[in-house]
Amino acid sequence: MSSAIPPFTPEESARLTQIWDRLYELYLEQANGTRDAILVQHEIDGLIAERNAIRPWGWNTGRNWKDDIPKDIAEKLLRE
């Protein structure tokens, strides 16, 4: 990882791992239709909000993730 990107704390890393694992399970439930779609989407939205509270940029959301990088960090990355 680039030194321009601040690292996650151990607690953030642990929680992000839990979030990603649960999101994977929820996306499978959503694809398989094993639970009410509205409830699954509500839980997905909550987890994404929690993930974004930890770091609101840099996730693969179908958008260009570089567009969300804070300007100061983007400038450091370009200098490396």
C-alpha atoms as an extended CHARMM CRD file, in Angstrom:
* protein
*
        80  EXT
         1         1  MET       CA              0.0000000000        0.0000000000        0.0000000000  PROA      1               0.0000000000
         2         2  SER       CA              1.1860000000        3.4660000000       -0.8000000000  PROA      2               0.0000000000
         3         3  SER       CA              2.4780000000        5.5720000000        2.0770000000  PROA      3               0.0000000000
         4         4  ALA       CA              0.1400000000        8.3490000000        0.9180000000  PROA      4               0.0000000000
         5         5  ILE       CA             -2.8920000000        6.2750000000        1.8760000000  PROA      5               0.0000000000
         6         6  PRO       CA             -3.4530000000        6.2420000000        5.6410000000  PROA      6               0.0000000000
         7         7  PRO       CA             -3.5940000000        2.6650000000        6.9690000000  PROA      7               0.0000000000
         8         8  PHE       CA             -6.5980000000        1.2240000000        8.7310000000  PROA      8               0.0000000000
         9         9  THR       CA             -6.3160000000        0.6890000000       12.4540000000  PROA      9               0.0000000000
        10        10  PRO       CA             -6.3950000000       -2.9460000000       13.5790000000  PROA      10              0.0000000000
        11        11  GLU       CA             -9.9560000000       -2.3660000000       14.8180000000  PROA      11              0.0000000000
        12        12  GLU       CA            -11.0380000000       -0.8830000000       11.4870000000  PROA      12              0.0000000000
        13        13  SER       CA             -9.4520000000       -3.7770000000        9.6010000000  PROA      13              0.0000000000
        14        14  ALA       CA            -11.2210000000       -6.3140000000       11.7990000000  PROA      14              0.0000000000
        15        15  ARG       CA            -14.5840000000       -4.5930000000       11.4030000000  PROA      15              0.0000000000
        16        16  LEU       CA            -14.1340000000       -4.1930000000        7.6420000000  PROA      16              0.0000000000
        17        17  THR       CA            -13.4220000000       -7.9130000000        7.3730000000  PROA      17              0.0000000000
        18        18  GLN       CA            -16.6770000000       -8.6310000000        9.2150000000  PROA      18              0.0000000000
        19        19  ILE       CA            -18.5510000000       -6.1910000000        6.9870000000  PROA      19              0.0000000000
        20        20  TRP       CA            -17.1630000000       -7.6710000000        3.7580000000  PROA      20              0.0000000000
        21        21  ASP       CA            -17.8830000000      -11.2210000000        4.9010000000  PROA      21              0.0000000000
        22        22  ARG       CA            -21.4740000000      -10.3190000000        5.7520000000  PROA      22              0.0000000000
        23        23  LEU       CA            -21.9370000000       -8.3740000000        2.5160000000  PROA      23              0.0000000000
        24        24  TYR       CA            -20.8260000000      -11.4600000000        0.5940000000  PROA      24              0.0000000000
        25        25  GLU       CA            -23.4280000000      -13.5510000000        2.4220000000  PROA      25              0.0000000000
        26        26  LEU       CA            -26.1160000000      -10.9380000000        1.7870000000  PROA      26              0.0000000000
        27        27  TYR       CA            -25.3390000000      -10.6650000000       -1.9150000000  PROA      27              0.0000000000
        28        28  LEU       CA            -25.6910000000      -14.4450000000       -2.1530000000  PROA      28              0.0000000000
        29        29  GLU       CA            -29.0240000000      -14.2770000000       -0.3050000000  PROA      29              0.0000000000
        30        30  GLN       CA            -30.1110000000      -11.5060000000       -2.6500000000  PROA      30              0.0000000000
        31        31  ALA       CA            -29.1230000000      -13.5040000000       -5.7410000000  PROA      31              0.0000000000
        32        32  ASN       CA            -30.7600000000      -16.6850000000       -4.4840000000  PROA      32              0.0000000000
        33        33  GLY       CA            -33.9190000000      -14.9910000000       -3.2230000000  PROA      33              0.0000000000
        34        34  THR       CA            -33.7440000000      -16.8570000000        0.0990000000  PROA      34              0.0000000000
        35        35  ARG       CA            -34.9640000000      -13.8860000000        2.1620000000  PROA      35              0.0000000000
        36        36  ASP       CA            -37.1890000000      -10.8650000000        1.6990000000  PROA      36              0.0000000000
        37        37  ALA       CA            -35.3800000000       -8.6110000000       -0.7910000000  PROA      37              0.0000000000
        38        38  ILE       CA            -36.2600000000       -5.4190000000        1.0960000000  PROA      38              0.0000000000
        39        39  LEU       CA            -34.8030000000       -6.7500000000        4.3550000000  PROA      39              0.0000000000
        40        40  VAL       CA            -31.6360000000       -7.9180000000        2.6090000000  PROA      40              0.0000000000
        41        41  GLN       CA            -31.1990000000       -4.5620000000        0.8760000000  PROA      41              0.0000000000
        42        42  HSD       CA            -31.7830000000       -2.7120000000        4.1430000000  PROA      42              0.0000000000
        43        43  GLU       CA            -29.0040000000       -4.7170000000        5.8210000000  PROA      43              0.0000000000
        44        44  ILE       CA            -26.6920000000       -4.1860000000        2.8250000000  PROA      44              0.0000000000
        45        45  ASP       CA            -27.3160000000       -0.4400000000        2.9490000000  PROA      45              0.0000000000
        46        46  GLY       CA            -26.5480000000       -0.3590000000        6.6820000000  PROA      46              0.0000000000
        47        47  LEU       CA            -23.2760000000       -2.2190000000        6.2400000000  PROA      47              0.0000000000
        48        48  ILE       CA            -22.2150000000        0.0030000000        3.3510000000  PROA      48              0.0000000000
        49        49  ALA       CA            -22.9530000000        3.0730000000        5.4710000000  PROA      49              0.0000000000
        50        50  GLU       CA            -20.8420000000        1.6210000000        8.2690000000  PROA      50              0.0000000000
        51        51  ARG       CA            -18.0340000000        0.8190000000        5.8130000000  PROA      51              0.0000000000
        52        52  ASN       CA            -18.1860000000        4.3460000000        4.4210000000  PROA      52              0.0000000000
        53        53  ALA       CA            -18.0280000000        5.7940000000        7.9440000000  PROA      53              0.0000000000
        54        54  ILE       CA            -14.6710000000        4.0490000000        8.3530000000  PROA      54              0.0000000000
        55        55  ARG       CA            -13.3980000000        5.3660000000        4.9960000000  PROA      55              0.0000000000
        56        56  PRO       CA            -15.7630000000        6.9590000000        2.4940000000  PROA      56              0.0000000000
        57        57  TRP       CA            -13.5190000000        6.5230000000       -0.5480000000  PROA      57              0.0000000000
        58        58  GLY       CA            -11.6050000000        3.8590000000       -2.4320000000  PROA      58              0.0000000000
        59        59  TRP       CA            -14.2600000000        1.1320000000       -2.6600000000  PROA      59              0.0000000000
        60        60  ASN       CA            -15.2170000000       -0.6210000000       -5.8800000000  PROA      60              0.0000000000
        61        61  THR       CA            -18.7050000000        0.7760000000       -6.3240000000  PROA      61              0.0000000000
        62        62  GLY       CA            -18.8660000000        0.7340000000      -10.1010000000  PROA      62              0.0000000000
        63        63  ARG       CA            -17.6080000000        4.3050000000      -10.1730000000  PROA      63              0.0000000000
        64        64  ASN       CA            -14.0550000000        5.4410000000      -10.7220000000  PROA      64              0.0000000000
        65        65  TRP       CA            -12.7270000000        5.0360000000       -7.1730000000  PROA      65              0.0000000000
        66        66  LYS       CA            -10.0280000000        7.6120000000       -7.8710000000  PROA      66              0.0000000000
        67        67  ASP       CA            -12.6980000000       10.3110000000       -8.0970000000  PROA      67              0.0000000000
        68        68  ASP       CA            -13.4670000000        9.9030000000       -4.3970000000  PROA      68              0.0000000000
        69        69  ILE       CA             -9.9030000000       10.1310000000       -3.0390000000  PROA      69              0.0000000000
        70        70  PRO       CA             -9.3990000000       13.2330000000       -0.9120000000  PROA      70              0.0000000000
        71        71  LYS       CA             -7.3630000000       15.8190000000       -2.8270000000  PROA      71              0.0000000000
        72        72  ASP       CA             -4.3920000000       15.8160000000       -0.4410000000  PROA      72              0.0000000000
        73        73  ILE       CA             -4.0140000000       12.0420000000       -0.6640000000  PROA      73              0.0000000000
        74        74  ALA       CA             -4.4550000000       12.0390000000       -4.4530000000  PROA      74              0.0000000000
        75        75  GLU       CA             -1.6990000000       14.6340000000       -4.7650000000  PROA      75              0.0000000000
        76        76  LYS       CA              0.6450000000       12.5020000000       -2.6210000000  PROA      76              0.0000000000
        77        77  LEU       CA             -0.1200000000        9.4510000000       -4.7520000000  PROA      77              0.0000000000
        78        78  LEU       CA              0.7190000000       11.3430000000       -7.9260000000  PROA      78              0.0000000000
        79        79  ARG       CA              4.0900000000       12.3710000000       -6.4660000000  PROA      79              0.0000000000
        80        80  GLU       CA              5.0690000000        8.7810000000       -5.5820000000  PROA      80              0.0000000000
